[in-house]
Amino acid sequence: MASRRPASPSPDQHHHQQLQRRLGVLDSTAIGLGSMLGAGVFVVFAPAAALAGPLLAVAVAVAGVIAYCNAVASAQLAAKYPSSGGTYIYGRQRLGEWPGFLAGWGFVTGKTASCAAMALTFGHYVAPAYATPLAVAAVVVLTGVNLLGITRTALLTRILLAAVLATIVFVAVASLLGPHPDGAPGAAGASAAQASLSVSGGGWGVLPAAGLMFFAFAGYARIATLGEEVKDPTRTIPRAILAALAGAFVIYLGLALLLQWHLPPQQLATSTAPLLDAVAVSQLSAGVPFVQAGAAAACLGALLALITGVGRTSLAMARERDLPSPLARVGGAHTVPFVAELAVAAVVIVLLLSTNVMTVVGFSSFGVLIYYSVTNAAAFTLSARPWHAPRWLNVLGFLGCLVLAVTLPPASVLVMAAVLAVGVAGRFLVLRLRKAAA
């Protein structure tokens, strides 16, 4: 095996320029919250409802608890290691090269697929007949925004987040006003009871549903992966992570309760756009185009943050030679990892043109849950701990991530396990070849 290398090499070691610290608490929180809302609000509720039935809110709560454990661990580690790469760096520093690689590889592959899914969702909301060309165009434009610098990324994220929050408020008002298609409360209760019978194993559907909902909560990882570009990271990163998670949890739980009250269980479980359906059957049905626009903004906000996060993790892995070294190049007037950003965009476009990317929610969830299991294991090794981050919270987060990962739909588990195995085998071969050539 190759000798241990520092997780955060100096510029002189690899002749690469470091990124610049330009993000404050507001920008960092907006990037994290924009990632979470874009990924979850318009994508995850229906498949999660199909698994959990009337226990959808419980699934949201379970996902939220695990996400909190992970957020606390991420905040501790990011404050100590404020470099690009997130858990890839933390795993290498606290646990060794292989756990770090497993986290980084799971994040890069899973979230690259998520980029393609977000781009295609945007295309479907704007013009379904031209979904793929619009998705490719969105990737190209947003990559261009990222290349203009992290402050431009943060500004566009804030604009898109404002549009998304306005849309969510509108959907909530429409759901409250009704009319509610279930009719009387007794009928709604009967429908919910029927839905509960359709959940395999009764309440067992809560766990895979929580695993899918975790896909929505994982956006705060973007704050940690941008650690090298955050001002005063020891204070800014923990505050931004916890603020973004708290905002997302309140929104998800509220929407879950409203959607279950407002839509028939079967319609919610099978809907391709539950928020659109909620408005379409309400007194505010004329606002459907407004919701479509908000959905498009949410997808763009999530895609923007995803491309940024994957690019920074790829940069960190390239610095350690776990990915091709050209990906570590930083340059231009705005000091951005331009090679990594362009490489991510190219892979996403290939996925859009060659595969069915709308089936990757579970795939991405599995990769990110493995990523956060490493986060919790790394945080467990820290000796200096704030009062709100006891070690048992790391244990709960670690075990919770693994349980949610293995209870995801089998196809998602098998596909992502194969992708992780390919990465591990590839790295093992490269290390053997380097050792032989030394």
C-alpha positions as CSV (number, residue, x, y, z in Angstrom):
1,M,0.0,0.0,0.0
2,A,1.1,3.5,-0.7
3,S,2.5,5.5,2.2
4,R,0.3,7.8,4.1
5,R,0.0,11.3,2.7
6,P,-1.4,14.5,4.3
7,A,-5.0,15.0,3.6
8,S,-4.6,18.7,2.9
9,P,-1.4,19.2,1.0
10,S,0.2,22.6,0.6
11,P,0.2,24.3,-2.8
12,D,3.9,23.6,-3.2
13,Q,3.4,19.9,-2.9
14,H,1.3,19.5,-5.9
15,H,1.8,23.0,-7.5
16,H,-1.9,23.8,-7.3
17,Q,-3.4,27.0,-6.1
18,Q,-5.7,26.9,-3.1
19,L,-9.3,28.1,-3.2
20,Q,-10.2,31.4,-1.6
21,R,-12.5,32.0,1.5
22,R,-15.4,34.0,0.3
23,L,-18.6,32.5,1.8
24,G,-20.3,33.7,5.0
25,V,-23.0,32.1,7.1
26,L,-25.9,33.3,4.9
27,D,-24.3,32.1,1.6
28,S,-23.3,28.8,3.1
29,T,-26.8,28.2,4.6
30,A,-28.4,29.1,1.3
31,I,-26.3,26.6,-0.6
32,G,-27.1,23.8,1.8
33,L,-30.8,24.6,2.0
34,G,-31.1,25.0,-1.7
35,S,-29.5,21.6,-2.2
36,M,-32.0,19.9,0.2
37,L,-35.1,21.6,-1.1
38,G,-34.3,21.0,-4.7
39,A,-33.6,17.4,-4.2
40,G,-36.5,16.5,-2.0
41,V,-39.5,18.7,-2.4
42,F,-40.3,17.7,-6.0
43,V,-38.7,14.2,-6.2
44,V,-38.9,12.1,-3.0
45,F,-42.4,12.4,-1.5
46,A,-44.2,10.0,-3.8
47,P,-41.8,7.0,-3.7
48,A,-41.5,7.5,0.1
49,A,-45.3,7.6,0.5
50,A,-45.6,4.4,-1.6
51,L,-43.3,2.6,0.9
52,A,-44.5,4.2,4.2
53,G,-48.2,4.8,3.5
54,P,-49.8,6.8,6.3
55,L,-46.5,6.7,8.2
56,L,-44.8,9.1,5.8
57,A,-44.3,11.7,8.5
58,V,-42.6,9.1,10.7
59,A,-40.3,8.3,7.8
60,V,-39.4,12.0,7.6
61,A,-38.8,12.1,11.3
62,V,-36.5,9.1,11.2
63,A,-34.5,10.5,8.3
64,G,-34.3,13.8,10.2
65,V,-32.9,12.2,13.3
66,I,-30.2,10.4,11.3
67,A,-29.5,13.6,9.4
68,Y,-29.1,15.5,12.6
69,C,-26.5,13.0,13.9
70,N,-24.6,13.3,10.6
71,A,-24.9,17.1,10.6
72,V,-23.4,17.4,14.1
73,A,-20.5,15.0,13.1
74,S,-20.0,17.0,9.8
75,A,-19.9,20.3,11.7
76,Q,-17.3,19.1,14.1
77,L,-15.1,17.7,11.4
78,A,-15.5,20.5,9.0
79,A,-14.5,23.0,11.7
80,K,-11.3,21.0,12.4
81,Y,-10.5,20.3,8.7
82,P,-11.8,23.2,6.7
83,S,-10.6,21.9,3.3
84,S,-12.4,21.0,0.1
85,G,-13.5,17.4,0.0
86,G,-15.7,16.9,3.1
87,T,-15.7,13.3,4.5
88,Y,-13.2,12.2,2.0
89,I,-10.7,14.4,3.9
90,Y,-12.1,13.5,7.3
91,G,-11.9,9.8,6.7
92,R,-8.3,10.0,5.5
93,Q,-7.3,12.1,8.5
94,R,-9.1,10.2,11.2
95,L,-9.5,6.6,9.9
96,G,-7.0,6.1,7.1
97,E,-6.8,6.2,3.3
98,W,-9.3,3.4,2.5
99,P,-12.3,4.7,4.5
100,G,-11.6,8.1,3.1
101,F,-11.6,6.7,-0.5
102,L,-14.8,4.8,0.1
103,A,-16.6,7.9,1.3
104,G,-15.2,10.0,-1.6
105,W,-16.0,7.5,-4.3
106,G,-19.5,6.9,-3.0
107,F,-20.2,10.6,-2.9
108,V,-18.8,11.4,-6.4
109,T,-20.5,8.5,-8.2
110,G,-23.8,8.8,-6.4
111,K,-24.1,12.6,-6.6
112,T,-23.0,12.7,-10.3
113,A,-26.0,10.5,-11.0
114,S,-28.1,12.9,-8.9
115,C,-26.9,15.8,-11.0
116,A,-28.3,14.0,-14.1
117,A,-31.6,13.3,-12.3
118,M,-32.0,16.9,-11.2
119,A,-31.2,18.2,-14.7
120,L,-33.8,15.9,-16.3
121,T,-36.4,16.7,-13.7
122,F,-35.9,20.4,-14.6
123,G,-36.5,19.5,-18.3
124,H,-39.7,17.6,-17.6
125,Y,-41.2,20.5,-15.6
126,V,-40.3,23.1,-18.3
127,A,-41.1,21.2,-21.5
128,P,-41.5,17.4,-21.3
129,A,-41.1,17.0,-25.1
130,Y,-37.6,18.6,-25.0
131,A,-36.6,17.4,-21.5
132,T,-33.2,16.0,-22.5
133,P,-31.9,18.9,-24.5
134,L,-33.1,21.3,-21.8
135,A,-31.3,19.2,-19.2
136,V,-28.1,19.3,-21.1
137,A,-28.4,23.1,-21.6
138,A,-29.0,23.5,-17.8
139,V,-25.8,21.6,-17.0
140,V,-23.8,23.7,-19.5
141,V,-25.2,27.1,-18.2
142,L,-24.8,26.2,-14.5
143,T,-21.3,24.9,-15.0
144,G,-20.5,28.3,-16.6
145,V,-21.9,30.0,-13.5
146,N,-19.7,27.9,-11.3
147,L,-16.6,28.8,-13.4
148,L,-17.3,32.5,-12.7
149,G,-16.5,31.8,-9.0
150,I,-18.1,30.7,-5.8
151,T,-19.7,34.1,-5.0
152,R,-21.6,33.9,-8.3
153,T,-22.8,30.4,-7.4
154,A,-24.0,31.6,-4.0
155,L,-25.8,34.6,-5.5
156,L,-27.7,32.5,-8.0
157,T,-28.5,29.9,-5.2
158,R,-30.1,32.7,-3.1
159,I,-32.2,33.8,-6.0
160,L,-33.4,30.3,-6.8
161,L,-34.0,29.5,-3.1
162,A,-36.3,32.5,-2.7
163,A,-38.4,31.3,-5.7
164,V,-38.6,27.8,-4.2
165,L,-39.6,29.0,-0.7
166,A,-42.4,31.2,-2.3
167,T,-43.6,28.1,-4.2
168,I,-43.7,26.0,-1.1
169,V,-45.7,28.7,0.8
170,F,-48.2,28.8,-2.1
171,V,-48.6,25.0,-2.1
172,A,-49.1,25.0,1.7
173,V,-51.9,27.6,1.4
174,A,-53.5,25.7,-1.5
175,S,-53.5,22.5,0.5
176,L,-55.0,24.2,3.6
177,L,-57.8,25.9,1.6
178,G,-58.8,22.6,-0.1
179,P,-61.3,21.3,-1.1
180,H,-59.9,18.0,0.2
181,P,-60.8,15.1,-2.1
182,D,-61.1,12.6,0.7
183,G,-64.2,14.4,1.9
184,A,-65.0,13.9,5.6
185,P,-62.4,13.1,8.1
186,G,-63.8,9.6,8.5
187,A,-63.3,8.9,4.8
188,A,-59.8,10.2,5.0
189,G,-59.2,7.9,8.0
190,A,-60.6,4.9,6.1
191,S,-58.4,5.7,3.1
192,A,-55.3,5.9,5.4
193,A,-56.2,2.6,7.0
194,Q,-56.4,1.0,3.5
195,A,-53.1,2.5,2.5
196,S,-51.5,1.1,5.6
197,L,-52.5,-2.4,4.6
198,S,-50.6,-1.9,1.3
199,V,-47.3,-1.3,3.0
200,S,-45.3,-4.5,2.9
201,G,-44.6,-5.7,6.5
202,G,-46.8,-3.0,8.0
203,G,-44.5,-0.3,9.6
204,W,-41.4,-2.0,8.0
205,G,-41.9,0.3,5.0
206,V,-40.9,3.3,7.2
207,L,-37.2,2.3,7.0
208,P,-36.7,2.2,3.2
209,A,-38.9,5.3,3.0
210,A,-36.6,7.1,5.5
211,G,-33.7,6.0,3.4
212,L,-35.2,7.6,0.3
213,M,-36.1,10.7,2.3
214,F,-32.5,10.9,3.4
215,F,-31.7,11.7,-0.2
216,A,-33.5,15.0,0.4
217,F,-31.6,15.8,3.7
218,A,-28.1,15.2,2.3
219,G,-27.7,18.7,0.9
220,Y,-25.9,20.1,3.9
221,A,-22.9,18.0,2.7
222,R,-22.3,20.7,0.2
223,I,-21.4,23.1,3.0
224,A,-18.7,20.8,4.2
225,T,-17.3,20.1,0.8
226,L,-16.9,23.9,0.3
227,G,-14.9,24.1,3.5
228,E,-11.9,25.7,1.8
229,E,-14.0,28.6,0.5
230,V,-15.8,29.5,3.8
231,K,-14.7,32.5,5.9
232,D,-14.0,31.8,9.6
233,P,-14.9,28.0,9.1
234,T,-14.7,27.1,12.8
235,R,-17.8,29.3,13.4
236,T,-19.4,29.5,10.0
237,I,-19.6,25.8,9.0
238,P,-21.4,24.4,12.1
239,R,-23.9,27.3,12.1
240,A,-24.7,26.9,8.4
241,I,-25.0,23.1,8.5
242,L,-27.4,23.1,11.5
243,A,-29.4,26.1,10.2
244,A,-29.9,24.5,6.8
245,L,-30.9,21.2,8.3
246,A,-33.4,22.8,10.7
247,G,-35.1,24.7,8.0
248,A,-35.3,21.7,5.7
249,F,-36.7,19.5,8.4
250,V,-39.5,21.9,9.3
251,I,-40.4,22.2,5.6
252,Y,-40.4,18.5,4.8
253,L,-42.4,17.5,7.9
254,G,-45.0,20.2,7.3
255,L,-45.3,19.2,3.6
256,A,-45.6,15.5,4.4
257,L,-48.5,16.2,6.8
258,L,-50.2,18.6,4.4
259,L,-49.9,16.3,1.4
260,Q,-51.3,13.3,3.3
261,W,-54.2,15.4,4.5
262,H,-54.9,16.9,1.1
263,L,-54.4,14.1,-1.4
264,P,-55.8,10.5,-1.4
265,P,-53.1,8.0,-0.4
266,Q,-53.1,6.2,-3.7
267,Q,-52.7,9.5,-5.7
268,L,-49.9,10.6,-3.4
269,A,-48.0,7.3,-3.7
270,T,-48.2,7.2,-7.5
271,S,-47.9,10.9,-8.3
272,T,-45.0,12.1,-10.5
273,A,-45.5,15.6,-9.2
274,P,-47.4,15.6,-5.8
275,L,-47.0,19.4,-5.2
276,L,-48.5,20.1,-8.6
277,D,-51.3,17.7,-7.9
278,A,-52.0,19.3,-4.5
279,V,-52.5,22.7,-6.2
280,A,-54.4,21.2,-9.2
281,V,-57.2,19.9,-7.0
282,S,-57.4,23.0,-4.8
283,Q,-59.2,26.3,-5.0
284,L,-55.9,27.8,-6.3
285,S,-55.6,25.5,-9.3
286,A,-54.8,28.5,-11.5
287,G,-51.5,28.6,-9.8
288,V,-50.2,25.4,-11.4
289,P,-47.8,27.3,-13.7
290,F,-46.4,29.1,-10.7
291,V,-45.6,25.8,-9.1
292,Q,-44.1,24.5,-12.3
293,A,-41.8,27.5,-12.3
294,G,-40.9,27.0,-8.7
295,A,-40.1,23.3,-9.3
296,A,-37.8,24.3,-12.2
297,A,-36.0,26.8,-9.9
298,A,-35.7,24.1,-7.2
299,C,-34.1,21.7,-9.6
300,L,-31.7,24.3,-10.9
301,G,-30.7,25.3,-7.4
302,A,-30.0,21.7,-6.4
303,L,-28.2,21.0,-9.7
304,L,-26.0,24.1,-9.1
305,A,-25.0,23.0,-5.6
306,L,-24.5,19.4,-6.7
307,I,-22.1,20.3,-9.5
308,T,-20.2,22.5,-7.1
309,G,-20.0,19.8,-4.4
310,V,-19.0,17.0,-6.7
311,G,-16.3,19.2,-8.3
312,R,-14.8,20.1,-4.9
313,T,-14.7,16.4,-3.8
314,S,-13.1,15.4,-7.1
315,L,-10.5,18.2,-6.5
316,A,-9.7,16.8,-3.1
317,M,-9.4,13.2,-4.4
318,A,-7.2,14.3,-7.3
319,R,-4.9,16.1,-4.8
320,E,-4.4,12.7,-3.1
321,R,-4.0,10.9,-6.5
322,D,-7.2,8.9,-5.9
323,L,-8.6,10.4,-9.1
324,P,-6.5,11.7,-12.1
325,S,-4.2,14.5,-11.0
326,P,-5.3,17.0,-13.7
327,L,-8.7,17.3,-11.8
328,A,-6.7,19.1,-9.0
329,R,-6.0,22.1,-11.1
330,V,-7.3,25.4,-9.8
331,G,-7.0,28.6,-11.8
332,G,-8.6,31.4,-13.7
333,A,-9.5,34.9,-12.5
334,H,-12.0,33.4,-9.9
335,T,-9.8,30.6,-8.6
336,V,-12.1,27.6,-9.2
337,P,-11.3,23.9,-9.8
338,F,-12.1,24.4,-13.5
339,V,-10.9,20.9,-14.7
340,A,-13.0,19.1,-12.1
341,E,-16.1,21.2,-12.9
342,L,-15.8,20.6,-16.6
343,A,-15.2,16.9,-16.0
344,V,-18.3,16.6,-13.8
345,A,-20.4,18.4,-16.5
346,A,-19.1,16.1,-19.2
347,V,-20.0,12.9,-17.3
348,V,-23.4,14.3,-16.4
349,I,-24.1,15.1,-20.1
350,V,-23.0,11.6,-21.1
351,L,-25.4,10.1,-18.5
352,L,-28.3,12.3,-19.8
353,L,-27.7,11.2,-23.4
354,S,-27.1,7.5,-22.7
355,T,-29.0,6.2,-19.6
356,N,-32.3,6.4,-17.8
357,V,-31.3,8.7,-14.9
358,M,-34.7,9.0,-13.2
359,T,-34.1,5.8,-11.2
360,V,-31.1,7.0,-9.2
361,V,-32.8,8.3,-6.0
362,G,-32.2,5.0,-4.1
363,F,-28.8,4.6,-5.8
364,S,-27.7,8.1,-4.6
365,S,-29.1,7.5,-1.2
366,F,-27.1,4.3,-0.7
367,G,-23.8,6.1,-1.7
368,V,-24.5,9.1,0.6
369,L,-25.5,6.9,3.5
370,I,-22.1,5.0,3.2
371,Y,-20.5,8.5,3.0
372,Y,-22.1,9.6,6.3
373,S,-21.3,6.3,8.1
374,V,-17.7,7.2,7.5
375,T,-18.4,10.7,8.8
376,N,-19.8,9.4,12.0
377,A,-16.9,6.9,12.5
378,A,-14.4,9.7,11.9
379,A,-16.2,12.1,14.3
380,F,-16.2,9.3,17.0
381,T,-12.4,9.6,17.2
382,L,-12.4,13.3,18.1
383,S,-11.4,14.1,21.7
384,A,-12.5,17.7,21.9
385,R,-16.3,17.7,21.8
386,P,-19.0,20.4,22.3
387,W,-21.8,19.6,24.8
388,H,-24.3,18.9,22.0
389,A,-22.1,16.3,20.3
390,P,-21.6,13.3,22.6
391,R,-20.0,10.1,21.2
392,W,-23.2,8.2,21.5
393,L,-24.7,10.5,18.8
394,N,-21.9,9.3,16.4
395,V,-22.8,5.7,17.2
396,L,-26.4,6.3,16.6
397,G,-25.6,8.1,13.3
398,F,-23.3,5.3,12.1
399,L,-25.7,2.5,12.9
400,G,-28.7,4.5,11.5
401,C,-26.9,5.1,8.2
402,L,-26.1,1.4,7.8
403,V,-29.6,0.3,8.6
404,L,-31.2,2.8,6.2
405,A,-28.7,1.8,3.5
406,V,-29.4,-2.0,3.6
407,T,-33.2,-1.5,3.8
408,L,-33.3,0.5,0.6
409,P,-34.8,-1.2,-2.5
410,P,-32.6,-4.1,-3.4
411,A,-31.8,-2.9,-6.9
412,S,-30.4,0.4,-5.5
413,V,-28.3,-1.6,-3.0
414,L,-26.9,-4.0,-5.6
415,V,-26.1,-1.3,-8.2
416,M,-24.3,1.0,-5.8
417,A,-22.5,-1.9,-4.0
418,A,-21.1,-2.9,-7.5
419,V,-20.0,0.7,-8.2
420,L,-18.2,0.9,-4.8
421,A,-16.6,-2.5,-5.5
422,V,-15.3,-1.3,-8.9
423,G,-13.8,1.8,-7.3
424,V,-12.1,-0.2,-4.5
425,A,-10.7,-2.8,-7.0
426,G,-9.5,0.0,-9.3
427,R,-7.7,1.8,-6.5
428,F,-6.1,-1.4,-5.3
429,L,-4.8,-2.1,-8.8
430,V,-3.4,1.4,-9.1
431,L,-1.6,1.2,-5.8
432,R,-0.1,-2.2,-6.7
433,L,1.2,-0.8,-10.0
434,R,2.7,2.3,-8.3
435,K,4.4,0.1,-5.8
436,A,5.8,-2.1,-8.5
437,A,7.1,0.9,-10.5
438,A,8.7,2.4,-7.4
